[in-house]
Amino acid sequence: MEEAYITLPKGFKASGVAAGMKCSDPANINKDDPKSSYLDVALIVSDVPANVAGVYTSNLVKGHSLTRTIDIINSGVQVRGIVINSKVANAGVGKAGVEDADLIAGKIAGLLKCDNNQIMTASTGVIGSRLPVDKITKAVPELVDSLSSNEEGAHNSEYAMMTTDTVPKEVAATITLADGKEITIAAQAKGSGMIHPNLATMISVFTTDAAISSALLDKALRKAVKYTFNRVSVDGDTSVCDSVIIMANGAAGACEIKEGSEDYELFEQALTELAEDIARKIASDGEGASKFIEIEVTGAADEYDAKLIVTSVARSPLVKTAMFGEDANIGRVLTAVGYSGAKFDPDKIDILVGGMLFFHDGVCVDFDEEEAARILSEHDIFIQIKLSEGDAYDRMFTCDFTYDYVKINGSYRT
């Protein structure tokens, strides 16, 4: 569908306000500035209790807003929504981090007339600072009062999540179930840097008006993220606050989606396609990035080796800087495959970039420098690595390294 925002599924509302974390004085906001430069607290709410599932960062260190949400989802309760703040990660501050998140959720829950543990929490930003609870709770009445199912409220919630993102990341799809009724799935995400599987500095929220159990949501979400969110690498770092959450409220009035049904297959496929769209948007908007790079390996001995190879190439600074410099130094790709830890015959490897063959059976071939320069000048670059060890496949989405990446991360706190 052409329009895409988080409240397209029936029964969801959203808002985003400025609490003063991105801008020091919300009363003096320059409305000519991009909304992502001053909106900093987002709220996404279901009109009725919703089933929920989530997947989270593999980092052993986790942010306190996230651990609180994990506990809520694991408890099996139906939720009403999620509050997300940018600028401050609420990580590495100890017990106070959970207490601060719970206090903010409690203020929202009081206005929505629901339990504290029905409001999930998420945070993103600088690690090691406490949430400015006074600022956020002061903004809560406006946050709740401005909840809306319209496009503006939805987009505001997306802008409020964004940190170093340069573009919003929103997707949606509608599918027709066996009973003839339509259900909608929508998603929004933030994520630009500190990104590497499994999950990264990304927060994504999915909403759907389908009727589906939390257990099935969990199954579908885990399948959807495997080759999408968990195949994005910007810089090789996996953060501490990352999550993908999906809420389902059944407001479409369709029959419940059951495991093994045709409806479930349609739902899972749509969810996966939306997850891939978001993953591509995140990689393309990597911090300072000028190019989107897709890396594919075929013919690997097994899934483990295939993943080792695409991961190694995606996180190679030499590969990423060559792509930025538009330098056809494809030996850097060969090298990254070689040190990946995967088992393969170096004398039976082909490497193509943009469909042009650079290595055949491990040997560099003559290639047209002008055509190579043209291929590497494109925004989207496709690297194919073909082995002869088996039939395993994998792929990774990444981006180049530019001067701006260093500028952004050399002064991230300031």
FIGUKOL-382159 format. One line per field, with one value per residue (C-alpha): residue in three letters; x, y, z. Coordinates in Angstrom, 3 decimals. Last residue first. Layout:
! residues N
type: c(Ala:...)
px: c(X:...)
py: c(Y:...)
pz: c(Z:...)
//
This chain:
! residues 414
type: c(Thr:Arg:Tyr:Ser:Gly:Asn:Ile:Lys:Val:Tyr:Asp:Tyr:Thr:Phe:Asp:Cys:Thr:Phe:Met:Arg:Asp:Tyr:Ala:Asp:Gly:Glu:Ser:Leu:Lys:Ile:Gln:Ile:Phe:Ile:Asp:His:Glu:Ser:Leu:Ile:Arg:Ala:Ala:Glu:Glu:Glu:Asp:Phe:Asp:Val:Cys:Val:Gly:Asp:His:Phe:Phe:Leu:Met:Gly:Gly:Val:Leu:Ile:Asp:Ile:Lys:Asp:Pro:Asp:Phe:Lys:Ala:Gly:Ser:Tyr:Gly:Val:Ala:Thr:Leu:Val:Arg:Gly:Ile:Asn:Ala:Asp:Glu:Gly:Phe:Met:Ala:Thr:Lys:Val:Leu:Pro:Ser:Arg:Ala:Val:Ser:Thr:Val:Ile:Leu:Lys:Ala:Asp:Tyr:Glu:Asp:Ala:Ala:Gly:Thr:Val:Glu:Ile:Glu:Ile:Phe:Lys:Ser:Ala:Gly:Glu:Gly:Asp:Ser:Ala:Ile:Lys:Arg:Ala:Ile:Asp:Glu:Ala:Leu:Glu:Thr:Leu:Ala:Gln:Glu:Phe:Leu:Glu:Tyr:Asp:Glu:Ser:Gly:Glu:Lys:Ile:Glu:Cys:Ala:Gly:Ala:Ala:Gly:Asn:Ala:Met:Ile:Ile:Val:Ser:Asp:Cys:Val:Ser:Thr:Asp:Gly:Asp:Val:Ser:Val:Arg:Asn:Phe:Thr:Tyr:Lys:Val:Ala:Lys:Arg:Leu:Ala:Lys:Asp:Leu:Leu:Ala:Ser:Ser:Ile:Ala:Ala:Asp:Thr:Thr:Phe:Val:Ser:Ile:Met:Thr:Ala:Leu:Asn:Pro:His:Ile:Met:Gly:Ser:Gly:Lys:Ala:Gln:Ala:Ala:Ile:Thr:Ile:Glu:Lys:Gly:Asp:Ala:Leu:Thr:Ile:Thr:Ala:Ala:Val:Glu:Lys:Pro:Val:Thr:Asp:Thr:Thr:Met:Met:Ala:Tyr:Glu:Ser:Asn:His:Ala:Gly:Glu:Glu:Asn:Ser:Ser:Leu:Ser:Asp:Val:Leu:Glu:Pro:Val:Ala:Lys:Thr:Ile:Lys:Asp:Val:Pro:Leu:Arg:Ser:Gly:Ile:Val:Gly:Thr:Ser:Ala:Thr:Met:Ile:Gln:Asn:Asn:Asp:Cys:Lys:Leu:Leu:Gly:Ala:Ile:Lys:Gly:Ala:Ile:Leu:Asp:Ala:Asp:Glu:Val:Gly:Ala:Lys:Gly:Val:Gly:Ala:Asn:Ala:Val:Lys:Ser:Asn:Ile:Val:Ile:Gly:Arg:Val:Gln:Val:Gly:Ser:Asn:Ile:Ile:Asp:Ile:Thr:Arg:Thr:Leu:Ser:His:Gly:Lys:Val:Leu:Asn:Ser:Thr:Tyr:Val:Gly:Ala:Val:Asn:Ala:Pro:Val:Asp:Ser:Val:Ile:Leu:Ala:Val:Asp:Leu:Tyr:Ser:Ser:Lys:Pro:Asp:Asp:Lys:Asn:Ile:Asn:Ala:Pro:Asp:Ser:Cys:Lys:Met:Gly:Ala:Ala:Val:Gly:Ser:Ala:Lys:Phe:Gly:Lys:Pro:Leu:Thr:Ile:Tyr:Ala:Glu:Glu:Met)
px: c(27.624:27.341:27.855:30.985:33.348:30.344:28.833:32.147:33.464:30.337:30.542:33.870:32.107:31.727:29.469:26.178:24.833:22.200:23.189:22.412:22.438:22.369:23.253:23.359:26.681:30.423:30.792:30.885:29.356:29.745:27.452:27.813:24.899:25.438:22.558:23.499:25.263:28.799:30.208:28.527:29.754:33.316:33.198:31.924:34.847:37.346:36.178:37.281:40.179:39.723:40.990:41.455:39.554:37.657:36.425:36.943:35.657:32.506:30.088:26.483:26.563:29.543:30.448:32.715:33.362:34.940:36.256:40.034:39.503:37.779:35.413:35.185:33.898:36.028:35.404:39.104:38.829:35.507:36.980:39.977:37.802:35.794:39.008:40.158:37.248:39.362:36.995:37.295:34.036:35.520:32.465:32.495:36.201:35.479:32.927:35.186:38.090:35.933:34.812:31.507:29.432:32.122:32.483:28.739:28.073:30.734:29.897:26.211:26.923:29.221:26.497:23.805:25.754:28.396:27.976:26.697:25.251:26.384:24.637:25.754:23.423:25.018:23.208:25.407:26.088:26.082:26.855:25.084:23.263:20.139:20.327:20.821:17.760:15.577:16.579:15.653:12.291:11.403:12.580:10.356:7.424:8.038:8.319:5.044:3.270:4.566:3.653:0.133:-0.440:0.839:-1.359:-4.428:-3.722:-3.936:-1.153:-1.547:-4.842:-5.704:-8.808:-11.731:-11.831:-13.265:-10.555:-10.071:-8.231:-5.740:-2.338:0.860:4.328:7.633:11.110:13.779:17.138:18.316:21.797:23.598:25.255:28.270:29.504:29.151:26.006:24.925:21.438:20.708:18.943:16.332:15.648:16.758:15.701:13.305:10.218:10.545:10.884:7.891:5.680:6.388:5.936:2.685:1.543:2.203:0.629:-2.563:-3.956:-6.927:-5.627:-5.738:-1.980:0.753:4.499:7.042:10.714:13.614:17.042:20.428:21.129:19.419:21.376:22.978:24.807:23.818:25.489:24.143:20.995:17.930:14.405:11.400:7.777:5.394:1.968:-0.107:-3.666:-6.450:-9.080:-12.170:-13.018:-13.314:-10.124:-8.109:-7.434:-4.125:-3.267:0.318:2.240:5.703:7.395:11.073:11.554:14.638:17.913:18.263:20.787:18.171:14.602:11.927:10.139:9.978:8.106:5.562:5.023:4.346:1.548:-0.016:0.063:-1.387:-4.549:-5.366:-4.647:-3.090:-2.583:-4.131:-1.872:1.416:0.165:-0.564:2.795:5.009:5.574:6.289:9.071:10.742:10.598:11.865:15.005:16.082:19.345:22.573:25.015:24.217:23.342:20.279:17.383:14.586:11.688:8.811:5.710:2.402:0.141:2.340:1.264:-2.387:-5.020:-7.024:-5.409:-4.469:-3.174:-1.359:0.566:1.763:2.558:4.648:6.777:7.204:8.005:10.736:12.281:12.110:13.721:16.583:16.939:18.004:21.263:22.307:23.919:21.077:18.288:19.184:18.711:18.228:14.998:11.971:9.487:6.156:4.406:0.778:-2.287:-0.873:-2.287:-0.482:1.671:4.298:7.048:5.796:5.901:9.321:10.733:9.291:11.062:14.294:13.909:13.413:16.418:18.781:20.390:23.927:24.085:23.770:21.467:19.101:15.404:12.470:8.895:5.344:2.033:-1.693:-3.689:-5.925:-8.348:-7.875:-4.308:-1.624:1.612:3.410:6.502:8.830:11.589:10.144:12.806:15.133:12.895:10.289:12.619:13.195:10.672:8.727:11.559:10.866:10.895:8.531:10.297:13.400:16.569:15.816:16.481:15.646:13.035:9.825:8.855:5.833:4.902:1.517:-0.124:-3.518:-4.503:-7.962:-7.940:-4.587:-3.429:-2.070:1.623:1.972:2.241:0.430:1.172:0.000)
py: c(16.035:12.391:11.140:13.211:10.745:8.672:11.200:12.454:8.913:7.893:11.155:10.190:7.275:3.574:1.724:0.013:-3.348:-5.968:-9.613:-12.783:-16.536:-19.725:-23.383:-25.689:-27.453:-26.817:-25.156:-21.492:-18.364:-14.981:-12.297:-8.599:-6.317:-2.542:-0.063:3.638:3.206:4.552:1.066:-0.279:2.644:2.245:-1.464:-0.602:1.781:-0.732:-3.484:-6.745:-9.156:-12.027:-12.437:-16.123:-17.992:-20.190:-17.019:-13.635:-10.256:-11.254:-8.375:-8.887:-5.797:-7.304:-10.912:-13.266:-16.861:-19.434:-22.859:-22.590:-21.230:-24.531:-23.851:-24.057:-20.921:-19.154:-15.745:-15.197:-16.294:-14.613:-11.329:-11.786:-12.456:-9.303:-7.279:-8.727:-6.758:-3.600:-2.027:1.378:3.307:5.115:4.232:0.631:0.405:1.815:-0.933:-3.738:-2.466:-1.930:-5.582:-5.996:-7.075:-9.377:-11.319:-11.528:-12.820:-15.500:-16.680:-16.886:-19.214:-21.323:-21.860:-22.478:-25.385:-26.227:-22.931:-22.923:-19.443:-16.283:-12.950:-9.489:-6.508:-3.063:0.276:3.284:6.811:5.972:8.538:6.433:3.642:4.802:2.118:-0.530:0.640:0.921:-2.584:-3.980:-2.174:-3.679:-7.092:-6.889:-5.931:-8.985:-11.220:-9.955:-10.462:-14.032:-14.868:-13.523:-15.371:-18.633:-18.089:-17.513:-20.721:-22.522:-24.374:-22.392:-20.542:-16.962:-15.900:-14.953:-11.346:-8.482:-6.050:-5.089:-8.329:-6.439:-7.704:-6.079:-6.745:-5.739:-5.710:-4.861:-3.268:-1.568:-3.006:-2.454:-4.856:-3.337:-4.531:-1.163:-1.165:-4.795:-6.043:-9.753:-10.286:-7.696:-9.566:-13.194:-14.384:-11.528:-13.019:-16.514:-15.099:-12.829:-15.648:-17.887:-15.083:-13.979:-17.605:-17.747:-14.331:-15.563:-14.105:-11.881:-9.465:-5.705:-5.509:-3.328:-3.687:-1.714:-1.489:-0.359:-0.491:-0.138:-3.774:-7.081:-10.280:-9.119:-5.785:-2.153:0.557:3.040:3.947:2.499:3.647:1.614:1.686:-1.109:-1.863:-5.012:-4.814:-7.368:-7.793:-9.965:-12.496:-15.409:-16.893:-13.793:-10.741:-8.963:-5.323:-4.070:-1.357:0.199:3.066:4.021:7.760:9.325:10.752:8.435:9.688:9.460:8.714:7.551:10.929:11.097:7.775:8.872:12.086:10.049:8.174:11.306:12.979:10.010:9.758:7.311:9.936:10.282:13.992:13.866:10.975:12.649:16.032:14.530:12.676:15.718:16.497:12.799:13.000:16.123:14.951:11.491:12.724:9.115:8.234:8.401:5.551:4.728:7.539:7.021:4.600:3.715:1.269:0.780:-1.428:-0.208:-3.063:-3.613:-0.294:-1.388:0.437:3.649:5.363:8.370:6.174:3.903:6.877:7.941:4.319:3.873:6.855:5.445:1.978:3.367:5.264:2.217:0.009:2.481:3.078:-0.549:0.067:2.978:1.056:1.556:4.137:4.749:8.535:10.552:8.788:7.759:4.999:4.346:1.086:0.018:-1.575:-4.967:-8.459:-10.312:-13.379:-12.691:-13.070:-9.956:-7.884:-9.203:-8.435:-4.920:-4.295:-5.659:-3.231:-0.097:-1.206:-1.541:-4.916:-6.163:-9.787:-8.486:-10.777:-7.865:-8.598:-10.360:-9.572:-10.836:-9.240:-9.864:-6.678:-5.050:-2.613:0.844:-0.090:2.469:3.759:6.499:8.401:10.683:12.744:15.253:17.971:17.164:14.420:17.081:18.630:22.326:24.891:24.413:26.112:24.953:27.635:26.093:22.740:24.279:22.192:20.406:16.695:15.832:18.553:16.541:17.096:15.052:12.017:10.383:7.109:5.401:1.837:0.271:-0.601:-1.187:2.010:3.390:2.610:4.418:3.505:5.028:3.540:0.000)
pz: c(22.357:23.349:19.780:19.099:17.415:16.429:14.032:12.630:12.127:10.206:8.240:6.708:5.044:5.758:3.309:4.013:5.183:4.408:4.777:2.869:3.363:1.343:1.855:-1.188:-0.783:-1.089:-4.481:-3.501:-5.059:-3.403:-4.794:-3.908:-4.838:-4.649:-4.331:-4.505:-7.838:-8.346:-7.761:-10.884:-13.014:-11.765:-12.610:-16.102:-16.582:-15.198:-17.559:-16.018:-16.359:-13.936:-10.376:-9.536:-6.825:-9.260:-10.975:-9.326:-10.561:-12.443:-13.037:-11.877:-9.655:-7.886:-8.611:-6.685:-7.710:-5.404:-6.292:-5.767:-2.246:-1.311:1.571:5.374:7.077:9.668:8.112:7.358:3.724:3.041:4.263:1.963:-1.086:-0.334:-0.019:-3.324:-4.739:-4.942:-7.463:-5.743:-5.499:-2.480:-0.395:-1.625:-0.840:2.634:3.305:2.079:4.162:7.245:7.053:8.929:5.955:4.548:7.803:8.399:4.884:5.331:8.849:7.906:4.997:7.163:9.768:7.169:5.664:3.037:1.202:-2.385:-2.295:-0.485:-0.805:0.288:-0.123:0.102:0.454:-0.311:0.993:4.671:7.375:9.996:8.221:6.379:3.680:6.341:8.273:5.165:4.069:7.473:7.393:4.013:5.192:8.270:6.040:3.859:6.912:8.384:5.061:4.775:8.366:7.925:4.662:6.175:9.233:7.063:5.173:8.501:10.295:13.506:13.775:12.875:14.777:12.549:11.402:13.459:12.371:16.030:16.885:19.093:17.922:19.251:17.825:19.426:17.893:20.405:20.960:24.105:24.639:21.349:18.910:17.157:13.743:12.006:9.899:9.988:9.158:8.828:12.128:11.223:7.977:7.621:11.065:11.878:10.229:11.694:15.198:14.571:13.296:16.284:18.801:17.214:17.349:21.095:21.648:20.027:16.812:16.016:13.382:13.953:13.624:15.101:14.699:16.729:15.853:17.974:16.426:17.936:17.053:16.565:16.556:14.449:14.005:14.402:16.433:13.877:11.951:13.619:14.309:13.349:12.295:11.519:10.097:9.650:8.347:8.343:5.652:5.877:3.183:5.611:4.159:5.015:2.869:3.442:4.126:4.276:6.118:6.335:8.194:8.505:8.887:7.256:8.581:11.548:14.121:16.878:15.781:18.196:18.373:14.580:14.506:17.122:15.178:12.039:13.784:15.246:11.852:9.979:12.030:14.804:17.416:20.843:21.543:25.026:26.044:25.097:26.297:29.719:29.676:29.016:32.700:33.223:30.623:31.978:35.596:34.690:32.942:32.300:33.970:31.980:31.302:27.680:25.273:23.096:22.909:25.303:25.352:27.781:27.864:29.285:30.442:33.488:34.932:34.916:32.879:33.207:30.200:32.346:35.156:32.705:31.328:34.775:35.618:32.493:33.539:37.052:35.722:33.469:36.386:38.677:36.016:35.573:39.312:39.768:37.923:35.697:32.839:30.430:30.250:26.584:26.717:23.488:22.426:24.424:23.697:25.423:24.558:24.502:26.018:26.899:27.396:30.144:29.494:32.159:29.551:27.771:30.961:32.005:28.555:28.813:32.125:30.692:27.771:29.867:31.924:28.980:28.403:28.914:27.765:24.196:22.201:21.592:21.767:20.175:21.099:21.384:22.311:22.594:22.836:25.439:23.790:22.293:21.441:22.196:20.653:22.589:21.507:23.461:21.784:19.306:18.832:15.937:14.510:13.804:11.237:12.018:10.777:14.029:15.893:19.407:22.101:24.640:24.278:25.903:25.913:22.634:22.174:25.777:26.284:26.524:22.896:21.848:19.757:19.414:18.475:18.259:17.406:17.083:13.401:11.698:9.933:13.213:12.580:9.285:5.632:2.688:-0.729:0.000)
//
